């Protein structure tokens, strides 16, 4: 049964997102924090140059304010909120250096990687001390069996968190793509949390509300992009929820789109180096490959979102929630 807290957190976060957007978007435009499109990429994207980015601030503020209203009664949202804000701050620093200070590369790869390791380590320490059950891994389709070996599960956290964060980051390349896909994932988390009484539904519902409000301004043609501020934060959210719900092993299923986006980039880079400049895909991440094959942005976003919704249903079947 859906509790009043779920409905309230969804509505409050949605309202904050919708109310903030008409103020934040012109402010970002005034700061000239516009997106820069690659001239060698999809040509239809050139008209997007100058569209305000860093819109992830809208999502972060909406989720933070809403979560703080429920954090006293739902302490298990603390590590998820930390991971969301931690990676969101890293994304904000990267965006700020790129679009405000005009440093084209943003954070150096080593700097970004080090900050991500620091945030993930604090998350690991917290769950080890406060909620070690988060390191139990539920095995789907087994009727409730778990994998429990800290020598494996602790190092695995780093791989899962960093992989998921970068997967969501790569998914953010089309109007409404990362927003739509992650909305489906957040709904899935909400259902699982309610069914298992995990106690994180206020933040999962808050993310749903924030993304739905943001989608009003981020759908094609987008008035604002979330930037790394939003995509890295959402990656942290997805990884954090997966661990608190004890289902990181299911990320390749419900997060298949994130995974395939990362894999497509890895394949493209390796193939390019191996063949001396040839490309496996027309362009990576893979959503750009489909664009160059003739798919429209809205077709790709719709297809990827529907695929995610179906895979979330399959994941639910595996959990028998």
Secondary structure as UniProt FT lines:
FT   HELIX           4..30
FT   TURN            31..32
FT   TURN            39..40
FT   HELIX           43..48
FT   TURN            49..50
FT   HELIX           56..70
FT   TURN            71..73
FT   HELIX           75..77
FT   HELIX           78..95
FT   HELIX           96..100
FT   TURN            104..105
FT   HELIX           109..129
FT   HELIX           132..135
FT   STRAND          137..138
FT   TURN            140..143
FT   STRAND          146..147
FT   HELIX           150..171
FT   TURN            172..173
FT   TURN            175..176
FT   HELIX           177..196
FT   HELIX           201..218
FT   HELIX           227..244
FT   TURN            245..246
FT   HELIX           248..250
FT   HELIX           251..254
FT   HELIX           256..274
FT   TURN            275..276
FT   HELIX           286..292
FT   TURN            293..294
FT   HELIX           297..319
//
